[in-house]
Amino acid sequence: MKLGLHIADFTWPDGSAGIGSRLADIVTAADEAGFERISVMDHLWQIFGNPEAEMLEAYTALGFIAAHTKRAKLLTLVTGVTYRDPGLLAKAVSTLDVLSGGRAMLGIGAAWNEDESRGLGLFFPPTAERFERLEETLQICLQMFHGDERPFVGKHYKLGRLLNQPLPLSKPHPPILIGGGGEKKTLRFVAKYADSCNLFDSPEIGRKLDVLREHCTNEGRDYDAIEKTATLALDPGAKGEKVDELIANATRLAGLGFTVFHGMVAGVSDLNKIEILRTEVMPAIEAL
């Protein structure tokens, strides 16, 4: 079992002027503590609580994080497919992979936040079209990651030459994680295209895996080859009083087949919480 740090909140002491130095301290501490990956949301407005709260653009933030870490994998949970055209998205992930020494992942989903999209003038088509664009984007990214420059002609995207230099360092390509539990399309795309799925912990989470297994059978894909990840709250408490609860929850999810937790740590700007996770939670989780 591996542990990831998911940073979803940038409202920290010192205000906007202190975000850069505070983020550097957090990710450096997480990297040195042994967190296997570090992720950020791909949102432009805060989605937890006050939408006017601080929120950073994801790929700019990941580039900054890459410069302050050495080993953790880096990704979004998850990129909204309509926020960037696929050629630009593939280039951004490739760039992150090269500059981080092969540590990038592509986290992606069908997008859902209509308010921020409309508010900032981003393209936001109906649900069915977003899923069509998601599949074409996955195809384009895979083609570009592998250096296949042939034109792509789909229903929504037409690219004349998929030139992508430098190619990613990750082999065979930056791992692809698809977020969401939609049973008809999202989990089918996981079975067809992805290296990882990401689900929120809920009473339905076990059944979602059963659906994924069925899609893998239909697609001729090895279910066990797909990494199962979950996003969940990861608050050990100010003095470690919630550690046992965290370990019990991780044990339950590990029993279902999950191997990575993307943890949202409340009050993550308090580096003592990362230290508690390193000393009291991570050894127990890694032993599962």
C-alpha positions as CSV (number, residue, x, y, z in Angstrom):
1,M,0.0,0.0,0.0
2,K,1.3,3.4,-1.0
3,L,0.3,6.9,0.3
4,G,-0.1,10.0,-1.8
5,L,-0.6,13.6,-0.6
6,H,-3.5,15.4,-2.4
7,I,-3.3,19.2,-1.9
8,A,-6.8,20.7,-2.4
9,D,-6.6,23.8,-0.2
10,F,-4.2,26.8,-0.5
11,T,-5.8,29.0,2.2
12,W,-2.8,29.1,4.5
13,P,-1.2,31.5,7.0
14,D,0.5,34.5,5.5
15,G,-2.1,34.8,2.7
16,S,-1.3,34.9,-1.0
17,A,2.2,36.2,-0.6
18,G,3.1,33.2,1.5
19,I,1.6,30.5,-0.7
20,G,4.8,29.8,-2.7
21,S,7.1,29.3,0.3
22,R,4.5,27.4,2.2
23,L,3.8,25.1,-0.7
24,A,7.5,24.5,-1.2
25,D,7.8,23.5,2.5
26,I,4.9,21.2,2.4
27,V,5.9,19.3,-0.8
28,T,9.5,19.1,0.3
29,A,8.5,17.6,3.6
30,A,6.1,15.1,1.9
31,D,8.7,14.1,-0.5
32,E,11.3,13.5,2.2
33,A,8.7,11.6,4.3
34,G,8.3,9.1,1.5
35,F,4.9,10.0,0.0
36,E,4.7,8.1,-3.2
37,R,2.9,10.8,-5.1
38,I,1.7,14.4,-4.8
39,S,-1.4,15.6,-6.6
40,V,-3.4,18.8,-6.9
41,M,-6.9,19.5,-8.1
42,D,-7.4,20.8,-11.6
43,H,-9.8,23.5,-10.7
44,L,-9.7,27.3,-11.1
45,W,-12.1,28.1,-8.3
46,Q,-12.1,26.5,-4.9
47,I,-14.7,23.7,-4.8
48,F,-14.6,23.0,-1.0
49,G,-16.4,25.7,0.9
50,N,-15.9,29.3,-0.3
51,P,-15.3,29.5,-4.1
52,E,-13.5,32.8,-3.6
53,A,-10.8,31.0,-1.6
54,E,-7.3,30.7,-3.0
55,M,-6.8,28.1,-5.9
56,L,-3.8,27.6,-8.1
57,E,-3.7,26.6,-11.8
58,A,-2.8,22.9,-11.7
59,Y,0.1,22.5,-14.2
60,T,1.8,25.7,-13.2
61,A,1.7,24.4,-9.6
62,L,2.9,21.0,-10.6
63,G,5.9,22.5,-12.4
64,F,6.7,24.4,-9.2
65,I,6.3,21.2,-7.1
66,A,8.6,19.3,-9.4
67,A,11.4,21.8,-8.7
68,H,11.0,21.3,-4.9
69,T,10.8,17.4,-4.9
70,K,13.0,14.6,-6.1
71,R,11.1,11.3,-6.0
72,A,7.3,11.7,-5.7
73,K,5.2,11.2,-8.8
74,L,3.2,14.2,-9.8
75,L,-0.4,14.5,-11.2
76,T,-3.7,16.2,-11.1
77,L,-6.8,14.6,-9.5
78,V,-8.0,15.1,-12.1
79,T,-7.7,17.3,-15.3
80,G,-11.1,18.3,-16.7
81,V,-10.9,17.2,-20.3
82,T,-12.5,20.4,-21.7
83,Y,-10.0,22.7,-19.9
84,R,-7.2,22.2,-22.4
85,D,-7.2,21.0,-26.0
86,P,-5.6,17.5,-26.1
87,G,-2.5,18.4,-28.0
88,L,-1.7,21.1,-25.4
89,L,-2.5,18.7,-22.5
90,A,-0.2,16.0,-23.9
91,K,2.6,18.6,-24.3
92,A,2.1,19.8,-20.7
93,V,2.3,16.4,-19.2
94,S,5.3,15.5,-21.4
95,T,7.0,18.7,-20.3
96,L,6.3,17.9,-16.6
97,D,7.7,14.4,-17.1
98,V,10.9,15.6,-18.7
99,L,11.6,18.3,-16.2
100,S,10.8,16.1,-13.2
101,G,13.0,13.3,-14.4
102,G,10.2,10.9,-15.4
103,R,7.7,11.5,-12.5
104,A,4.6,12.8,-14.3
105,M,1.2,11.0,-14.5
106,L,-1.8,12.1,-16.5
107,G,-4.9,12.3,-14.3
108,I,-8.0,13.0,-16.3
109,G,-11.8,12.9,-16.2
110,A,-14.8,14.2,-18.1
111,A,-15.1,17.5,-16.2
112,W,-18.1,18.6,-14.2
113,N,-17.8,22.1,-12.8
114,E,-20.1,24.1,-15.0
115,D,-20.0,27.2,-12.8
116,E,-16.2,27.8,-13.0
117,S,-16.3,26.9,-16.7
118,R,-19.0,29.4,-17.5
119,G,-17.5,32.0,-15.2
120,L,-14.1,31.9,-16.9
121,G,-15.4,31.4,-20.4
122,L,-14.1,27.8,-20.7
123,F,-15.7,25.4,-23.2
124,F,-18.3,23.2,-21.4
125,P,-20.4,21.0,-23.8
126,P,-23.1,18.6,-22.6
127,T,-22.2,15.4,-20.7
128,A,-22.4,13.0,-23.7
129,E,-20.0,15.2,-25.7
130,R,-17.6,15.6,-22.8
131,F,-17.2,11.8,-22.6
132,E,-16.7,11.6,-26.4
133,R,-14.0,14.2,-26.1
134,L,-12.5,12.3,-23.1
135,E,-12.1,9.2,-25.2
136,E,-10.5,11.1,-28.2
137,T,-8.2,13.0,-25.8
138,L,-7.0,9.7,-24.3
139,Q,-6.3,8.4,-27.8
140,I,-4.4,11.6,-28.8
141,C,-2.3,11.7,-25.6
142,L,-1.3,8.0,-26.0
143,Q,-0.3,8.7,-29.6
144,M,1.7,11.7,-28.7
145,F,3.4,10.0,-25.7
146,H,4.6,7.3,-28.1
147,G,5.9,9.7,-30.7
148,D,3.4,8.8,-33.4
149,E,3.1,12.0,-35.5
150,R,0.3,10.8,-37.8
151,P,-2.7,13.0,-38.1
152,F,-5.7,12.4,-35.9
153,V,-9.2,12.8,-37.2
154,G,-12.0,12.3,-34.7
155,K,-15.5,13.5,-34.3
156,H,-14.4,16.5,-32.2
157,Y,-10.7,16.9,-32.7
158,K,-8.6,17.1,-35.9
159,L,-4.9,17.4,-35.5
160,G,-2.6,17.6,-38.5
161,R,0.7,16.5,-37.0
162,L,1.1,15.1,-33.5
163,L,4.7,16.3,-33.1
164,N,5.8,16.0,-29.4
165,Q,9.4,16.7,-28.7
166,P,10.9,16.0,-26.3
167,L,9.1,12.7,-25.7
168,P,8.3,11.8,-22.1
169,L,10.9,10.0,-20.1
170,S,8.4,7.6,-18.5
171,K,8.2,4.3,-20.3
172,P,6.1,3.1,-22.0
173,H,4.4,6.5,-21.3
174,P,3.4,8.6,-18.3
175,P,0.9,6.5,-16.4
176,I,-2.8,7.4,-17.1
177,L,-5.2,7.7,-14.2
178,I,-8.9,8.2,-14.9
179,G,-10.9,9.6,-12.1
180,G,-14.6,8.9,-11.5
181,G,-17.0,6.0,-10.9
182,G,-19.4,6.3,-13.8
183,E,-20.2,2.7,-14.6
184,K,-21.2,2.9,-18.3
185,K,-18.4,5.1,-19.6
186,T,-15.8,6.2,-17.1
187,L,-14.9,2.7,-15.8
188,R,-15.1,1.3,-19.4
189,F,-12.5,3.9,-20.4
190,V,-10.3,2.8,-17.4
191,A,-10.5,-0.8,-18.7
192,K,-9.7,0.3,-22.2
193,Y,-7.0,3.0,-21.8
194,A,-5.9,3.6,-18.2
195,D,-3.2,2.3,-15.9
196,S,-5.1,3.5,-12.8
197,C,-8.6,4.3,-11.6
198,N,-9.5,6.7,-8.8
199,L,-12.6,6.4,-6.7
200,F,-14.0,8.3,-3.8
201,D,-14.5,6.2,-0.7
202,S,-18.3,5.5,-0.4
203,P,-20.6,2.6,0.3
204,E,-20.6,1.8,-3.4
205,I,-16.9,1.5,-3.8
206,G,-16.7,-2.3,-3.8
207,R,-19.5,-2.6,-6.4
208,K,-17.6,-0.1,-8.6
209,L,-14.7,-2.4,-8.7
210,D,-17.0,-5.3,-9.7
211,V,-18.2,-3.1,-12.6
212,L,-14.6,-2.4,-13.6
213,R,-13.8,-6.1,-13.5
214,E,-16.7,-6.7,-15.9
215,H,-15.5,-4.0,-18.3
216,C,-12.0,-5.5,-18.2
217,T,-13.4,-8.9,-19.2
218,N,-15.3,-7.3,-22.1
219,E,-12.2,-5.3,-23.2
220,G,-9.8,-8.3,-22.8
221,R,-7.8,-6.4,-20.1
222,D,-6.2,-7.9,-17.1
223,Y,-8.1,-6.5,-14.1
224,D,-5.2,-7.0,-11.8
225,A,-2.9,-4.9,-14.1
226,I,-5.0,-1.7,-13.3
227,E,-3.9,0.2,-10.2
228,K,-6.8,0.9,-7.8
229,T,-6.6,4.2,-6.0
230,A,-8.9,6.0,-3.7
231,T,-9.2,9.6,-2.6
232,L,-10.0,10.1,1.1
233,A,-9.6,12.4,4.1
234,L,-6.2,11.8,5.7
235,D,-6.3,13.7,9.0
236,P,-4.2,12.1,11.8
237,G,-5.3,14.8,14.3
238,A,-3.2,17.5,15.8
239,K,-1.5,15.0,18.2
240,G,-2.1,11.7,16.3
241,E,-5.4,11.0,18.0
242,K,-7.0,9.8,14.7
243,V,-4.2,7.5,13.6
244,D,-6.0,4.3,14.5
245,E,-9.1,5.3,12.6
246,L,-7.0,6.1,9.5
247,I,-5.2,2.7,9.7
248,A,-8.5,0.9,10.1
249,N,-10.0,2.6,7.1
250,A,-6.9,1.9,5.0
251,T,-7.0,-1.8,6.0
252,R,-10.6,-2.0,4.9
253,L,-9.9,-0.5,1.5
254,A,-6.8,-2.6,1.0
255,G,-9.0,-5.7,1.5
256,L,-11.0,-4.5,-1.5
257,G,-7.8,-4.3,-3.6
258,F,-6.8,-0.7,-3.4
259,T,-3.1,-0.1,-3.4
260,V,-2.8,3.7,-3.3
261,F,-4.5,6.4,-1.1
262,H,-4.6,10.0,-2.3
263,G,-5.0,11.7,1.0
264,M,-6.4,15.1,1.7
265,V,-4.8,16.3,4.9
266,A,-6.8,19.0,6.7
267,G,-4.5,21.8,7.9
268,V,-1.6,20.4,5.8
269,S,0.3,23.7,6.3
270,D,1.1,22.3,9.8
271,L,4.1,20.1,8.9
272,N,3.7,18.2,12.2
273,K,0.8,16.4,10.5
274,I,3.1,15.1,7.7
275,E,5.5,14.0,10.4
276,I,2.8,12.1,12.2
277,L,1.7,10.4,9.0
278,R,5.4,9.5,8.3
279,T,6.0,8.0,11.7
280,E,2.7,6.5,12.7
281,V,0.5,5.9,9.6
282,M,2.8,5.2,6.7
283,P,4.6,2.2,8.2
284,A,1.3,0.5,9.0
285,I,-0.2,1.3,5.6
286,E,2.9,0.1,3.7
287,A,2.7,-3.2,5.5
288,L,-0.8,-3.9,4.2
